[in-house]
Amino acid sequence: MKNLHEINKEQIGFDILNPPHKDKLIEMDKCVICGCETIYPKNMHIDYRYNYVEGAGQLCIECSKKI
């Protein structure tokens, strides 16, 4: 019987726990107030984000509601 890693490797071409591009995974921006991960990648321009405060940084949805 095949384990999950072998099945993933056959179906998608690599082991899901050791992807060939793991060092190039997209880093997400964090909320400047609570520190949680937001839905925006760090490399996304601020003009295309909601809840970004110039001079402060990115806010998560919950913290932006509090302000």
PQR file with spaces between the fields and no chain letter, atoms N, CA, C, O and H, PARSE charges and radii, in Angstrom:
ATOM       1  N    MET     1       0.837   -1.186    0.000 -0.4000 1.5000
ATOM       2  CA   MET     1       0.000    0.000    0.000 -0.0000 2.0000
ATOM       3  C    MET     1       0.882    1.250    0.000  0.5500 1.7000
ATOM       4  O    MET     1       1.861    1.329    0.742 -0.5500 1.4000
ATOM       5  N    LYS     2       0.534    2.194   -0.816 -0.4000 1.5000
ATOM       6  CA   LYS     2       1.316    3.430   -0.938 -0.0000 2.0000
ATOM       7  C    LYS     2       0.921    4.416    0.148  0.5500 1.7000
ATOM       8  O    LYS     2      -0.243    4.514    0.537 -0.5500 1.4000
ATOM       9  H    LYS     2      -0.262    2.130   -1.418  0.4000 1.0000
ATOM      10  N    ASN     3       1.933    5.151    0.629 -0.4000 1.5000
ATOM      11  CA   ASN     3       1.603    6.170    1.616 -0.0000 2.0000
ATOM      12  C    ASN     3       1.206    7.466    0.897  0.5500 1.7000
ATOM      13  O    ASN     3       1.330    7.572   -0.323 -0.5500 1.4000
ATOM      14  H    ASN     3       2.878    5.071    0.312  0.4000 1.0000
ATOM      15  N    LEU     4       0.744    8.415    1.646 -0.4000 1.5000
ATOM      16  CA   LEU     4       0.231    9.672    1.087 -0.0000 2.0000
ATOM      17  C    LEU     4       1.289   10.418    0.283  0.5500 1.7000
ATOM      18  O    LEU     4       0.979   11.009   -0.752 -0.5500 1.4000
ATOM      19  H    LEU     4       0.643    8.329    2.637  0.4000 1.0000
ATOM      20  N    HIS     5       2.535   10.397    0.749 -0.4000 1.5000
ATOM      21  CA   HIS     5       3.613   11.105    0.048 -0.0000 2.0000
ATOM      22  C    HIS     5       3.857   10.506   -1.336  0.5500 1.7000
ATOM      23  O    HIS     5       4.081   11.237   -2.301 -0.5500 1.4000
ATOM      24  H    HIS     5       2.787    9.917    1.590  0.4000 1.0000
ATOM      25  N    GLU     6       3.814    9.176   -1.432 -0.4000 1.5000
ATOM      26  CA   GLU     6       4.020    8.514   -2.726 -0.0000 2.0000
ATOM      27  C    GLU     6       2.877    8.824   -3.680  0.5500 1.7000
ATOM      28  O    GLU     6       3.102    9.043   -4.871 -0.5500 1.4000
ATOM      29  H    GLU     6       3.632    8.582   -0.649  0.4000 1.0000
ATOM      30  N    ILE     7       1.651    8.843   -3.164 -0.4000 1.5000
ATOM      31  CA   ILE     7       0.484    9.148   -4.000 -0.0000 2.0000
ATOM      32  C    ILE     7       0.573   10.583   -4.509  0.5500 1.7000
ATOM      33  O    ILE     7       0.358   10.834   -5.695 -0.5500 1.4000
ATOM      34  H    ILE     7       1.468    8.665   -2.197  0.4000 1.0000
ATOM      35  N    ASN     8       0.889   11.532   -3.617 -0.4000 1.5000
ATOM      36  CA   ASN     8       1.034   12.928   -4.025 -0.0000 2.0000
ATOM      37  C    ASN     8       2.106   13.075   -5.086  0.5500 1.7000
ATOM      38  O    ASN     8       1.934   13.806   -6.061 -0.5500 1.4000
ATOM      39  H    ASN     8       1.063   11.328   -2.653  0.4000 1.0000
ATOM      40  N    LYS     9       3.217   12.373   -4.887 -0.4000 1.5000
ATOM      41  CA   LYS     9       4.328   12.474   -5.826 -0.0000 2.0000
ATOM      42  C    LYS     9       3.908   11.989   -7.208  0.5500 1.7000
ATOM      43  O    LYS     9       4.304   12.572   -8.218 -0.5500 1.4000
ATOM      44  H    LYS     9       3.356   11.780   -4.095  0.4000 1.0000
ATOM      45  N    GLU    10       3.111   10.929   -7.258 -0.4000 1.5000
ATOM      46  CA   GLU    10       2.632   10.411   -8.538 -0.0000 2.0000
ATOM      47  C    GLU    10       1.612   11.344   -9.188  0.5500 1.7000
ATOM      48  O    GLU    10       1.642   11.544  -10.403 -0.5500 1.4000
ATOM      49  H    GLU    10       2.789   10.456   -6.438  0.4000 1.0000
ATOM      50  N    GLN    11       0.715   11.912   -8.392 -0.4000 1.5000
ATOM      51  CA   GLN    11      -0.355   12.740   -8.937 -0.0000 2.0000
ATOM      52  C    GLN    11       0.105   14.118   -9.373  0.5500 1.7000
ATOM      53  O    GLN    11      -0.306   14.597  -10.430 -0.5500 1.4000
ATOM      54  H    GLN    11       0.691   11.750   -7.405  0.4000 1.0000
ATOM      55  N    ILE    12       0.952   14.767   -8.580 -0.4000 1.5000
ATOM      56  CA   ILE    12       1.335   16.149   -8.891 -0.0000 2.0000
ATOM      57  C    ILE    12       2.793   16.300   -9.306  0.5500 1.7000
ATOM      58  O    ILE    12       3.228   17.392   -9.674 -0.5500 1.4000
ATOM      59  H    ILE    12       1.286   14.378   -7.722  0.4000 1.0000
ATOM      60  N    GLY    13       3.548   15.206   -9.248 -0.4000 1.5000
ATOM      61  CA   GLY    13       4.920   15.244   -9.727 -0.0000 2.0000
ATOM      62  C    GLY    13       5.969   15.562   -8.680  0.5500 1.7000
ATOM      63  O    GLY    13       7.160   15.555   -8.991 -0.5500 1.4000
ATOM      64  H    GLY    13       3.195   14.319   -8.949  0.4000 1.0000
ATOM      65  N    PHE    14       5.561   15.844   -7.437 -0.4000 1.5000
ATOM      66  CA   PHE    14       6.529   16.058   -6.366 -0.0000 2.0000
ATOM      67  C    PHE    14       5.866   15.760   -5.029  0.5500 1.7000
ATOM      68  O    PHE    14       4.640   15.728   -4.918 -0.5500 1.4000
ATOM      69  H    PHE    14       4.594   15.850   -7.184  0.4000 1.0000
ATOM      70  N    ASP    15       6.690   15.547   -4.030 -0.4000 1.5000
ATOM      71  CA   ASP    15       6.207   15.288   -2.679 -0.0000 2.0000
ATOM      72  C    ASP    15       5.672   16.593   -2.100  0.5500 1.7000
ATOM      73  O    ASP    15       6.386   17.595   -2.057 -0.5500 1.4000
ATOM      74  H    ASP    15       7.686   15.574   -4.121  0.4000 1.0000
ATOM      75  N    ILE    16       4.442   16.580   -1.664 -0.4000 1.5000
ATOM      76  CA   ILE    16       3.773   17.797   -1.174 -0.0000 2.0000
ATOM      77  C    ILE    16       4.519   18.419    0.016  0.5500 1.7000
ATOM      78  O    ILE    16       4.477   19.636    0.198 -0.5500 1.4000
ATOM      79  H    ILE    16       3.862   15.766   -1.700  0.4000 1.0000
ATOM      80  N    LEU    17       5.200   17.599    0.827 -0.4000 1.5000
ATOM      81  CA   LEU    17       5.925   18.125    1.977 -0.0000 2.0000
ATOM      82  C    LEU    17       7.300   18.659    1.613  0.5500 1.7000
ATOM      83  O    LEU    17       7.927   19.352    2.413 -0.5500 1.4000
ATOM      84  H    LEU    17       5.235   16.610    0.679  0.4000 1.0000
ATOM      85  N    ASN    18       7.769   18.347    0.428 -0.4000 1.5000
ATOM      86  CA   ASN    18       9.071   18.834   -0.032 -0.0000 2.0000
ATOM      87  C    ASN    18       8.965   19.348   -1.461  0.5500 1.7000
ATOM      88  O    ASN    18       9.587   18.788   -2.364 -0.5500 1.4000
ATOM      89  H    ASN    18       7.259   17.783   -0.222  0.4000 1.0000
ATOM      90  N    PRO    19       8.185   20.408   -1.681 -0.5600 1.5000
ATOM      91  CA   PRO    19       8.034   20.917   -3.046  0.2800 2.0000
ATOM      92  C    PRO    19       9.354   21.469   -3.570  0.5500 1.7000
ATOM      93  O    PRO    19      10.165   21.976   -2.795 -0.5500 1.4000
ATOM      94  N    PRO    20       9.572   21.376   -4.860 -0.5600 1.5000
ATOM      95  CA   PRO    20      10.835   21.852   -5.418  0.2800 2.0000
ATOM      96  C    PRO    20      11.000   23.374   -5.325  0.5500 1.7000
ATOM      97  O    PRO    20      12.112   23.887   -5.452 -0.5500 1.4000
ATOM      98  N    HIS    21       9.925   24.072   -5.111 -0.4000 1.5000
ATOM      99  CA   HIS    21       9.949   25.530   -5.059 -0.0000 2.0000
ATOM     100  C    HIS    21       9.695   26.070   -3.657  0.5500 1.7000
ATOM     101  O    HIS    21       9.297   27.225   -3.505 -0.5500 1.4000
ATOM     102  H    HIS    21       9.022   23.655   -5.008  0.4000 1.0000
ATOM     103  N    LYS    22       9.922   25.244   -2.620 -0.4000 1.5000
ATOM     104  CA   LYS    22       9.553   25.672   -1.268 -0.0000 2.0000
ATOM     105  C    LYS    22      10.328   26.903   -0.808  0.5500 1.7000
ATOM     106  O    LYS    22       9.847   27.647    0.046 -0.5500 1.4000
ATOM     107  H    LYS    22      10.245   24.306   -2.744  0.4000 1.0000
ATOM     108  N    ASP    23      11.527   27.131   -1.363 -0.4000 1.5000
ATOM     109  CA   ASP    23      12.271   28.332   -0.994 -0.0000 2.0000
ATOM     110  C    ASP    23      11.729   29.565   -1.713  0.5500 1.7000
ATOM     111  O    ASP    23      12.135   30.686   -1.409 -0.5500 1.4000
ATOM     112  H    ASP    23      11.918   26.527   -2.057  0.4000 1.0000
ATOM     113  N    LYS    24      10.826   29.367   -2.653 -0.4000 1.5000
ATOM     114  CA   LYS    24      10.246   30.478   -3.408 -0.0000 2.0000
ATOM     115  C    LYS    24       8.758   30.670   -3.080  0.5500 1.7000
ATOM     116  O    LYS    24       8.036   31.312   -3.844 -0.5500 1.4000
ATOM     117  H    LYS    24      10.497   28.456   -2.900  0.4000 1.0000
ATOM     118  N    LEU    25       8.302   30.124   -1.961 -0.4000 1.5000
ATOM     119  CA   LEU    25       6.905   30.289   -1.581 -0.0000 2.0000
ATOM     120  C    LEU    25       6.608   31.761   -1.351  0.5500 1.7000
ATOM     121  O    LEU    25       7.477   32.511   -0.907 -0.5500 1.4000
ATOM     122  H    LEU    25       8.888   29.603   -1.341  0.4000 1.0000
ATOM     123  N    ILE    26       5.411   32.167   -1.644 -0.4000 1.5000
ATOM     124  CA   ILE    26       5.016   33.569   -1.516 -0.0000 2.0000
ATOM     125  C    ILE    26       4.877   33.921   -0.036  0.5500 1.7000
ATOM     126  O    ILE    26       4.143   33.268    0.706 -0.5500 1.4000
ATOM     127  H    ILE    26       4.705   31.558   -2.004  0.4000 1.0000
ATOM     128  N    GLU    27       5.584   34.952    0.369 -0.4000 1.5000
ATOM     129  CA   GLU    27       5.509   35.408    1.750 -0.0000 2.0000
ATOM     130  C    GLU    27       4.375   36.423    1.866  0.5500 1.7000
ATOM     131  O    GLU    27       4.305   37.384    1.099 -0.5500 1.4000
ATOM     132  H    GLU    27       6.180   35.482   -0.234  0.4000 1.0000
ATOM     133  N    MET    28       3.498   36.199    2.827 -0.4000 1.5000
ATOM     134  CA   MET    28       2.345   37.064    3.018 -0.0000 2.0000
ATOM     135  C    MET    28       2.680   38.163    4.015  0.5500 1.7000
ATOM     136  O    MET    28       3.463   37.964    4.944 -0.5500 1.4000
ATOM     137  H    MET    28       3.555   35.419    3.450  0.4000 1.0000
ATOM     138  N    ASP    29       2.069   39.334    3.803 -0.4000 1.5000
ATOM     139  CA   ASP    29       2.279   40.467    4.696 -0.0000 2.0000
ATOM     140  C    ASP    29       1.544   40.225    6.005  0.5500 1.7000
ATOM     141  O    ASP    29       0.528   39.531    6.039 -0.5500 1.4000
ATOM     142  H    ASP    29       1.434   39.496    3.048  0.4000 1.0000
ATOM     143  N    LYS    30       2.060   40.800    7.076 -0.4000 1.5000
ATOM     144  CA   LYS    30       1.435   40.647    8.394 -0.0000 2.0000
ATOM     145  C    LYS    30       0.805   41.970    8.827  0.5500 1.7000
ATOM     146  O    LYS    30       1.241   43.047    8.419 -0.5500 1.4000
ATOM     147  H    LYS    30       2.885   41.364    7.049  0.4000 1.0000
ATOM     148  N    CYS    31      -0.213   41.867    9.649 -0.4000 1.5000
ATOM     149  CA   CYS    31      -0.887   43.035   10.192 -0.0000 2.0000
ATOM     150  C    CYS    31       0.062   43.760   11.141  0.5500 1.7000
ATOM     151  O    CYS    31       0.688   43.128   11.991 -0.5500 1.4000
ATOM     152  H    CYS    31      -0.567   40.992    9.980  0.4000 1.0000
ATOM     153  N    VAL    32       0.174   45.088   11.002 -0.4000 1.5000
ATOM     154  CA   VAL    32       1.089   45.853   11.846 -0.0000 2.0000
ATOM     155  C    VAL    32       0.570   46.021   13.274  0.5500 1.7000
ATOM     156  O    VAL    32       1.323   46.435   14.156 -0.5500 1.4000
ATOM     157  H    VAL    32      -0.335   45.602   10.311  0.4000 1.0000
ATOM     158  N    ILE    33      -0.696   45.707   13.512 -0.4000 1.5000
ATOM     159  CA   ILE    33      -1.253   45.837   14.863 -0.0000 2.0000
ATOM     160  C    ILE    33      -1.207   44.509   15.615  0.5500 1.7000
ATOM     161  O    ILE    33      -0.615   44.428   16.691 -0.5500 1.4000
ATOM     162  H    ILE    33      -1.307   45.371   12.796  0.4000 1.0000
ATOM     163  N    CYS    34      -1.828   43.468   15.058 -0.4000 1.5000
ATOM     164  CA   CYS    34      -1.931   42.200   15.784 -0.0000 2.0000
ATOM     165  C    CYS    34      -0.910   41.157   15.337  0.5500 1.7000
ATOM     166  O    CYS    34      -0.689   40.175   16.045 -0.5500 1.4000
ATOM     167  H    CYS    34      -2.309   43.534   14.184  0.4000 1.0000
ATOM     168  N    GLY    35      -0.287   41.349   14.178 -0.4000 1.5000
ATOM     169  CA   GLY    35       0.748   40.430   13.715 -0.0000 2.0000
ATOM     170  C    GLY    35       0.258   39.215   12.960  0.5500 1.7000
ATOM     171  O    GLY    35       1.061   38.366   12.573 -0.5500 1.4000
ATOM     172  H    GLY    35      -0.467   42.147   13.603  0.4000 1.0000
ATOM     173  N    CYS    36      -1.050   39.113   12.742 -0.4000 1.5000
ATOM     174  CA   CYS    36      -1.560   37.953   12.006 -0.0000 2.0000
ATOM     175  C    CYS    36      -1.241   38.097   10.515  0.5500 1.7000
ATOM     176  O    CYS    36      -1.011   39.198   10.017 -0.5500 1.4000
ATOM     177  H    CYS    36      -1.702   39.803   13.057  0.4000 1.0000
ATOM     178  N    GLU    37      -1.233   36.971    9.827 -0.4000 1.5000
ATOM     179  CA   GLU    37      -0.966   36.979    8.391 -0.0000 2.0000
ATOM     180  C    GLU    37      -2.189   37.530    7.652  0.5500 1.7000
ATOM     181  O    GLU    37      -3.321   37.132    7.927 -0.5500 1.4000
ATOM     182  H    GLU    37      -1.419   36.076   10.233  0.4000 1.0000
ATOM     183  N    THR    38      -1.950   38.443    6.719 -0.4000 1.5000
ATOM     184  CA   THR    38      -3.053   39.008    5.932 -0.0000 2.0000
ATOM     185  C    THR    38      -3.215   38.219    4.636  0.5500 1.7000
ATOM     186  O    THR    38      -2.491   37.254    4.393 -0.5500 1.4000
ATOM     187  H    THR    38      -1.030   38.766    6.496  0.4000 1.0000
ATOM     188  N    ILE    39      -4.156   38.632    3.820 -0.4000 1.5000
ATOM     189  CA   ILE    39      -4.411   37.942    2.557 -0.0000 2.0000
ATOM     190  C    ILE    39      -3.548   38.475    1.421  0.5500 1.7000
ATOM     191  O    ILE    39      -3.679   38.028    0.282 -0.5500 1.4000
ATOM     192  H    ILE    39      -4.744   39.417    4.017  0.4000 1.0000
ATOM     193  N    TYR    40      -2.664   39.429    1.722 -0.4000 1.5000
ATOM     194  CA   TYR    40      -1.872   40.076    0.674 -0.0000 2.0000
ATOM     195  C    TYR    40      -0.415   39.624    0.693  0.5500 1.7000
ATOM     196  O    TYR    40       0.221   39.619    1.748 -0.5500 1.4000
ATOM     197  H    TYR    40      -2.557   39.793    2.647  0.4000 1.0000
ATOM     198  N    PRO    41       0.115   39.244   -0.470 -0.5600 1.5000
ATOM     199  CA   PRO    41       1.538   38.916   -0.540  0.2800 2.0000
ATOM     200  C    PRO    41       2.379   40.178   -0.356  0.5500 1.7000
ATOM     201  O    PRO    41       1.961   41.274   -0.729 -0.5500 1.4000
ATOM     202  N    LYS    42       3.565   40.009    0.222 -0.4000 1.5000
ATOM     203  CA   LYS    42       4.437   41.159    0.482 -0.0000 2.0000
ATOM     204  C    LYS    42       4.806   41.904   -0.793  0.5500 1.7000
ATOM     205  O    LYS    42       5.046   43.110   -0.757 -0.5500 1.4000
ATOM     206  H    LYS    42       3.904   39.119    0.524  0.4000 1.0000
ATOM     207  N    ASN    43       4.855   41.200   -1.912 -0.4000 1.5000
ATOM     208  CA   ASN    43       5.276   41.852   -3.151 -0.0000 2.0000
ATOM     209  C    ASN    43       4.125   42.505   -3.919  0.5500 1.7000
ATOM     210  O    ASN    43       4.342   43.012   -5.020 -0.5500 1.4000
ATOM     211  H    ASN    43       4.661   40.220   -1.940  0.4000 1.0000
ATOM     212  N    MET    44       2.903   42.505   -3.368 -0.4000 1.5000
ATOM     213  CA   MET    44       1.773   43.169   -4.028 -0.0000 2.0000
ATOM     214  C    MET    44       1.852   44.676   -3.768  0.5500 1.7000
ATOM     215  O    MET    44       2.041   45.108   -2.631 -0.5500 1.4000
ATOM     216  H    MET    44       2.726   42.093   -2.474  0.4000 1.0000
ATOM     217  N    HIS    45       1.708   45.454   -4.814 -0.4000 1.5000
ATOM     218  CA   HIS    45       1.769   46.907   -4.688 -0.0000 2.0000
ATOM     219  C    HIS    45       0.626   47.410   -3.803  0.5500 1.7000
ATOM     220  O    HIS    45      -0.480   46.873   -3.847 -0.5500 1.4000
ATOM     221  H    HIS    45       1.554   45.103   -5.737  0.4000 1.0000
ATOM     222  N    ILE    46       0.895   48.434   -3.006 -0.4000 1.5000
ATOM     223  CA   ILE    46      -0.099   48.931   -2.050 -0.0000 2.0000
ATOM     224  C    ILE    46      -1.332   49.525   -2.725  0.5500 1.7000
ATOM     225  O    ILE    46      -2.389   49.610   -2.100 -0.5500 1.4000
ATOM     226  H    ILE    46       1.794   48.870   -2.970  0.4000 1.0000
ATOM     227  N    ASP    47      -1.220   49.933   -3.974 -0.4000 1.5000
ATOM     228  CA   ASP    47      -2.381   50.475   -4.688 -0.0000 2.0000
ATOM     229  C    ASP    47      -3.454   49.417   -4.938  0.5500 1.7000
ATOM     230  O    ASP    47      -4.601   49.758   -5.224 -0.5500 1.4000
ATOM     231  H    ASP    47      -0.362   49.864   -4.482  0.4000 1.0000
ATOM     232  N    TYR    48      -3.097   48.151   -4.833 -0.4000 1.5000
ATOM     233  CA   TYR    48      -4.042   47.071   -5.095 -0.0000 2.0000
ATOM     234  C    TYR    48      -4.512   46.372   -3.824  0.5500 1.7000
ATOM     235  O    TYR    48      -5.090   45.286   -3.892 -0.5500 1.4000
ATOM     236  H    TYR    48      -2.164   47.874   -4.600  0.4000 1.0000
ATOM     237  N    ARG    49      -4.273   46.979   -2.677 -0.4000 1.5000
ATOM     238  CA   ARG    49      -4.650   46.388   -1.392 -0.0000 2.0000
ATOM     239  C    ARG    49      -5.734   47.216   -0.711  0.5500 1.7000
ATOM     240  O    ARG    49      -5.843   48.425   -0.912 -0.5500 1.4000
ATOM     241  H    ARG    49      -3.804   47.861   -2.622  0.4000 1.0000
ATOM     242  N    TYR    50      -6.525   46.529    0.094 -0.4000 1.5000
ATOM     243  CA   TYR    50      -7.442   47.208    1.010 -0.0000 2.0000
ATOM     244  C    TYR    50      -6.775   47.230    2.376  0.5500 1.7000
ATOM     245  O    TYR    50      -5.935   46.381    2.674 -0.5500 1.4000
ATOM     246  H    TYR    50      -6.436   45.547    0.257  0.4000 1.0000
ATOM     247  N    ASN    51      -7.142   48.187    3.198 -0.4000 1.5000
ATOM     248  CA   ASN    51      -6.691   48.287    4.589 -0.0000 2.0000
ATOM     249  C    ASN    51      -5.190   48.543    4.732  0.5500 1.7000
ATOM     250  O    ASN    51      -4.601   48.182    5.751 -0.5500 1.4000
ATOM     251  H    ASN    51      -7.824   48.877    2.956  0.4000 1.0000
ATOM     252  N    TYR    52      -4.567   49.159    3.728 -0.4000 1.5000
ATOM     253  CA   TYR    52      -3.163   49.544    3.844 -0.0000 2.0000
ATOM     254  C    TYR    52      -3.114   51.003    4.269  0.5500 1.7000
ATOM     255  O    TYR    52      -3.763   51.853    3.660 -0.5500 1.4000
ATOM     256  H    TYR    52      -5.046   49.452    2.901  0.4000 1.0000
ATOM     257  N    VAL    53      -2.347   51.293    5.308 -0.4000 1.5000
ATOM     258  CA   VAL    53      -2.211   52.655    5.819 -0.0000 2.0000
ATOM     259  C    VAL    53      -0.796   53.126    5.509  0.5500 1.7000
ATOM     260  O    VAL    53       0.178   52.604    6.052 -0.5500 1.4000
ATOM     261  H    VAL    53      -1.819   50.603    5.803  0.4000 1.0000
ATOM     262  N    GLU    54      -0.696   54.125    4.625 -0.4000 1.5000
ATOM     263  CA   GLU    54       0.634   54.641    4.283 -0.0000 2.0000
ATOM     264  C    GLU    54       1.306   55.189    5.522  0.5500 1.7000
ATOM     265  O    GLU    54       0.691   55.901    6.315 -0.5500 1.4000
ATOM     266  H    GLU    54      -1.487   54.548    4.184  0.4000 1.0000
ATOM     267  N    GLY    55       2.563   54.854    5.680 -0.4000 1.5000
ATOM     268  CA   GLY    55       3.321   55.286    6.849 -0.0000 2.0000
ATOM     269  C    GLY    55       3.221   54.327    8.020  0.5500 1.7000
ATOM     270  O    GLY    55       4.013   54.404    8.959 -0.5500 1.4000
ATOM     271  H    GLY    55       3.062   54.275    5.036  0.4000 1.0000
ATOM     272  N    ALA    56       2.248   53.420    7.971 -0.4000 1.5000
ATOM     273  CA   ALA    56       2.090   52.434    9.045 -0.0000 2.0000
ATOM     274  C    ALA    56       2.273   51.021    8.503  0.5500 1.7000
ATOM     275  O    ALA    56       3.124   50.269    8.977 -0.5500 1.4000
ATOM     276  H    ALA    56       1.604   53.357    7.209  0.4000 1.0000
ATOM     277  N    GLY    57       1.467   50.669    7.505 -0.4000 1.5000
ATOM     278  CA   GLY    57       1.562   49.334    6.913 -0.0000 2.0000
ATOM     279  C    GLY    57       0.210   48.681    6.726  0.5500 1.7000
ATOM     280  O    GLY    57      -0.829   49.341    6.738 -0.5500 1.4000
ATOM     281  H    GLY    57       0.776   51.280    7.119  0.4000 1.0000
ATOM     282  N    GLN    58       0.246   47.377    6.553 -0.4000 1.5000
ATOM     283  CA   GLN    58      -0.947   46.591    6.259 -0.0000 2.0000
ATOM     284  C    GLN    58      -1.695   46.247    7.532  0.5500 1.7000
ATOM     285  O    GLN    58      -1.089   45.891    8.542 -0.5500 1.4000
ATOM     286  H    GLN    58       1.090   46.841    6.543  0.4000 1.0000
ATOM     287  N    LEU    59      -3.017   46.354    7.479 -0.4000 1.5000
ATOM     288  CA   LEU    59      -3.880   45.931    8.576 -0.0000 2.0000
ATOM     289  C    LEU    59      -4.692   44.726    8.130  0.5500 1.7000
ATOM     290  O    LEU    59      -5.032   44.599    6.954 -0.5500 1.4000
ATOM     291  H    LEU    59      -3.509   46.643    6.658  0.4000 1.0000
ATOM     292  N    CYS    60      -5.003   43.845    9.070 -0.4000 1.5000
ATOM     293  CA   CYS    60      -5.912   42.740    8.772 -0.0000 2.0000
ATOM     294  C    CYS    60      -7.340   43.301    8.787  0.5500 1.7000
ATOM     295  O    CYS    60      -7.560   44.442    9.194 -0.5500 1.4000
ATOM     296  H    CYS    60      -4.727   43.948   10.026  0.4000 1.0000
ATOM     297  N    ILE    61      -8.277   42.514    8.353 -0.4000 1.5000
ATOM     298  CA   ILE    61      -9.664   42.956    8.284 -0.0000 2.0000
ATOM     299  C    ILE    61     -10.203   43.317    9.660  0.5500 1.7000
ATOM     300  O    ILE    61     -10.881   44.331    9.823 -0.5500 1.4000
ATOM     301  H    ILE    61      -8.098   41.588    8.022  0.4000 1.0000
ATOM     302  N    GLU    62      -9.895   42.474   10.663 -0.4000 1.5000
ATOM     303  CA   GLU    62     -10.413   42.705   12.014 -0.0000 2.0000
ATOM     304  C    GLU    62      -9.865   43.998   12.614  0.5500 1.7000
ATOM     305  O    GLU    62     -10.621   44.767   13.208 -0.5500 1.4000
ATOM     306  H    GLU    62      -9.344   41.650   10.531  0.4000 1.0000
ATOM     307  N    CYS    63      -8.575   44.247   12.471 -0.4000 1.5000
ATOM     308  CA   CYS    63      -7.986   45.467   13.037 -0.0000 2.0000
ATOM     309  C    CYS    63      -8.456   46.714   12.290  0.5500 1.7000
ATOM     310  O    CYS    63      -8.592   47.781   12.888 -0.5500 1.4000
ATOM     311  H    CYS    63      -7.961   43.622   11.988  0.4000 1.0000
ATOM     312  N    SER    64      -8.702   46.584   10.992 -0.4000 1.5000
ATOM     313  CA   SER    64      -9.192   47.752   10.243 -0.0000 2.0000
ATOM     314  C    SER    64     -10.606   48.133   10.661  0.5500 1.7000
ATOM     315  O    SER    64     -10.996   49.295   10.548 -0.5500 1.4000
ATOM     316  H    SER    64      -8.591   45.717   10.507  0.4000 1.0000
ATOM     317  N    LYS    65     -11.371   47.165   11.142 -0.4000 1.5000
ATOM     318  CA   LYS    65     -12.730   47.461   11.634 -0.0000 2.0000
ATOM     319  C    LYS    65     -12.688   48.217   12.955  0.5500 1.7000
ATOM     320  O    LYS    65     -13.598   48.988   13.259 -0.5500 1.4000
ATOM     321  H    LYS    65     -11.054   46.221   11.233  0.4000 1.0000
ATOM     322  N    LYS    66     -11.639   48.001   13.739 -0.4000 1.5000
ATOM     323  CA   LYS    66     -11.515   48.629   15.058 -0.0000 2.0000
ATOM     324  C    LYS    66     -11.079   50.090   14.979  0.5500 1.7000
ATOM     325  O    LYS    66     -11.269   50.859   15.922 -0.5500 1.4000
ATOM     326  H    LYS    66     -10.900   47.374   13.491  0.4000 1.0000
ATOM     327  N    ILE    67     -10.500   50.455   13.857 -0.4000 1.5000
ATOM     328  CA   ILE    67      -9.965   51.823   13.723 -0.0000 2.0000
ATOM     329  C    ILE    67     -11.015   52.759   13.154  0.5500 1.7000
ATOM     330  O    ILE    67     -10.749   53.947   12.971 -0.5500 1.4000
ATOM     331  H    ILE    67     -10.346   49.831   13.091  0.4000 1.0000
